[in-house]
Amino acid sequence: MPKEKRGILNIVKPKTPILFTYSGDIWSSDSDDSDYKEESTSRSSQLCTVKPVTQLPQQNRNARKRKVDSRIVKKTCANTVKEISHNQWDSWGLTIPPEILLKLFKCVIADEGALPFLPRASRVCRLWHQVATDNSMWQYIDLSYGWIKKKSAVLTWLCQHRLQQVRELNLTGWKSEVNASLPDIWKHCLLLRSINLSYCKYSSEALQAIAEHCHNLCDLDLSYYESDGKFLASFKSLLKKSGKQFLCLKLAGCGVNLTSVLTAIIMFCPKLQLLDISNPKPQAGYSSINIDQFQENCTKLKIFRAANTRLSHTRSQVQSDWIGFTHLEEFSIAGKSHNDHGEFMFRFLRGSSNLKLLDIRHCSFSMDSVLFLPSHIISHLYISRCNIKELCLEQIIATWAKSLVHLDISWNVLSEDCMKQNLCTLAAEGLF
């Protein structure tokens, strides 16, 4: 059989030509390749041309150079922006009068305290640094929260450069680091009125130096101290020299003979207004107090706190001309230490007509003695865990229902009817 004729694309040609154009012209046959024209090789050569490999490193070097140039431009722009913003802040800071800025800082200190505000504000601009480092801004300083490192060198620097006009200084928890800096405090802080040395360890010599340098000190907190064996002698010497100026003494957690401490306080502190001898250590022992002499010498006492303190009075007879603590507003003897049928409380509060807070929680004496207190304006009454009788509670609430603001009668066995009646009495007086 004769072979079939195939075209240029190796496709069998039909016997009858059917190819045509839109213009109607019949296409020529594919028997020959006369109408085939080879494309120019210029374009294909351009597409297939590959540049030599030696040109790639040059491109990489150019790209790296462009990146380095862009970084330099960015750094230059950032420095320019910083300079502009710095100049703007300087000009803005200089436009505020220092007197107004000083008042603004004092308002912030009154709400949030001097630390850490003043060190941070001193870094804003020159004017803020000048105002923040002024000694008049550093008058009430609390260093107990760890805003600065508790090191003696840091405290010494503060005393020499910032605390010349300090009035109140809190050094709670500085422990032994405060002992080396106490001489600098007494030397540079001559206007000091209040200092808190609770949970600190110091020597008896440092305690005696208070009387020689701090003539304005009137508030001293020595709670939970860690001193040497000469503390009692040093404390008596301090009270003998400077006891007349003390208004507040806090000796919570006392570890020495409390009777000797109270005797010295009664003898040398006639202006005393606050005394805290709560939670003494076991070695303090059972303490006695001469209430007659105490009321005669310390007539301005307003707050007395002796929670968990075993106290007893020395005299057995009650004087008829007993004036008592007429200014006393707070009395706290909470704890199991008092079981003398309320005689100590009655004798201590006999003349306290201005008493507002009474805390006798967990006391085992009879609550009937509370009804004989002269004060009619008690606003805070704490009598939880006192095994109080229902009739006594009704009389107590009826007596102070008009003035009560806070009443604690928890852990007392009371009937439901008693509770309802007392609540109705308090509600009728507007407590709720």
Rosetta blueprint (number, residue, H / E / L):
1 M L
2 P L
3 K L
4 E L
5 K L
6 R E
7 G L
8 I L
9 L L
10 N L
11 I L
12 V E
13 K L
14 P L
15 K L
16 T L
17 P L
18 I L
19 L L
20 F E
21 T L
22 Y L
23 S L
24 G L
25 D L
26 I E
27 W L
28 S L
29 S L
30 D L
31 S L
32 D L
33 D L
34 S L
35 D L
36 Y L
37 K L
38 E L
39 E L
40 S L
41 T H
42 S H
43 R H
44 S H
45 S H
46 Q H
47 L H
48 C H
49 T L
50 V L
51 K L
52 P L
53 V H
54 T H
55 Q H
56 L H
57 P H
58 Q H
59 Q H
60 N H
61 R H
62 N H
63 A H
64 R H
65 K H
66 R H
67 K H
68 V H
69 D H
70 S H
71 R H
72 I H
73 V H
74 K H
75 K H
76 T H
77 C H
78 A H
79 N H
80 T H
81 V H
82 K H
83 E H
84 I H
85 S H
86 H H
87 N H
88 Q H
89 W H
90 D H
91 S H
92 W H
93 G H
94 L H
95 T L
96 I L
97 P L
98 P H
99 E H
100 I H
101 L H
102 L H
103 K H
104 L H
105 F H
106 K H
107 C H
108 V H
109 I H
110 A H
111 D H
112 E H
113 G L
114 A L
115 L L
116 P L
117 F H
118 L H
119 P H
120 R H
121 A H
122 S L
123 R L
124 V L
125 C L
126 R H
127 L H
128 W H
129 H H
130 Q H
131 V H
132 A H
133 T L
134 D L
135 N H
136 S H
137 M H
138 W L
139 Q L
140 Y E
141 I E
142 D E
143 L L
144 S L
145 Y L
146 G L
147 W L
148 I L
149 K L
150 K L
151 K L
152 S H
153 A H
154 V H
155 L H
156 T H
157 W H
158 L H
159 C H
160 Q H
161 H H
162 R L
163 L L
164 Q L
165 Q L
166 V L
167 R L
168 E E
169 L E
170 N E
171 L L
172 T L
173 G L
174 W L
175 K E
176 S H
177 E H
178 V H
179 N L
180 A L
181 S L
182 L H
183 P H
184 D H
185 I H
186 W H
187 K H
188 H H
189 C L
190 L L
191 L L
192 L L
193 R L
194 S E
195 I E
196 N E
197 L L
198 S L
199 Y L
200 C E
201 K E
202 Y L
203 S L
204 S H
205 E H
206 A H
207 L H
208 Q H
209 A H
210 I H
211 A H
212 E H
213 H H
214 C L
215 H L
216 N L
217 L L
218 C L
219 D E
220 L E
221 D E
222 L L
223 S L
224 Y L
225 Y L
226 E E
227 S L
228 D L
229 G L
230 K L
231 F H
232 L H
233 A H
234 S H
235 F H
236 K H
237 S H
238 L H
239 L H
240 K H
241 K H
242 S H
243 G H
244 K H
245 Q H
246 F L
247 L L
248 C E
249 L E
250 K E
251 L L
252 A L
253 G L
254 C L
255 G L
256 V L
257 N L
258 L H
259 T H
260 S H
261 V H
262 L H
263 T H
264 A H
265 I H
266 I H
267 M H
268 F H
269 C L
270 P L
271 K L
272 L L
273 Q L
274 L E
275 L E
276 D E
277 I L
278 S L
279 N L
280 P L
281 K L
282 P H
283 Q H
284 A H
285 G L
286 Y L
287 S E
288 S E
289 I E
290 N L
291 I H
292 D H
293 Q H
294 F H
295 Q H
296 E H
297 N H
298 C L
299 T L
300 K L
301 L L
302 K L
303 I E
304 F E
305 R E
306 A L
307 A L
308 N L
309 T L
310 R L
311 L E
312 S E
313 H E
314 T L
315 R L
316 S L
317 Q L
318 V L
319 Q L
320 S L
321 D L
322 W L
323 I L
324 G L
325 F L
326 T L
327 H L
328 L L
329 E L
330 E E
331 F E
332 S E
333 I L
334 A L
335 G L
336 K L
337 S L
338 H L
339 N L
340 D L
341 H L
342 G L
343 E H
344 F H
345 M H
346 F H
347 R H
348 F H
349 L L
350 R L
351 G L
352 S L
353 S L
354 N L
355 L L
356 K L
357 L E
358 L E
359 D E
360 I L
361 R L
362 H L
363 C L
364 S L
365 F L
366 S L
367 M H
368 D H
369 S H
370 V H
371 L H
372 F H
373 L L
374 P L
375 S L
376 H L
377 I L
378 I L
379 S L
380 H E
381 L E
382 Y E
383 I L
384 S L
385 R L
386 C L
387 N L
388 I L
389 K L
390 E H
391 L H
392 C H
393 L H
394 E H
395 Q H
396 I H
397 I H
398 A H
399 T H
400 W H
401 A L
402 K L
403 S L
404 L L
405 V L
406 H E
407 L E
408 D E
409 I L
410 S L
411 W L
412 N L
413 V L
414 L L
415 S L
416 E H
417 D H
418 C H
419 M H
420 K H
421 Q H
422 N H
423 L H
424 C H
425 T H
426 L H
427 A H
428 A H
429 E L
430 G L
431 L L
432 F L
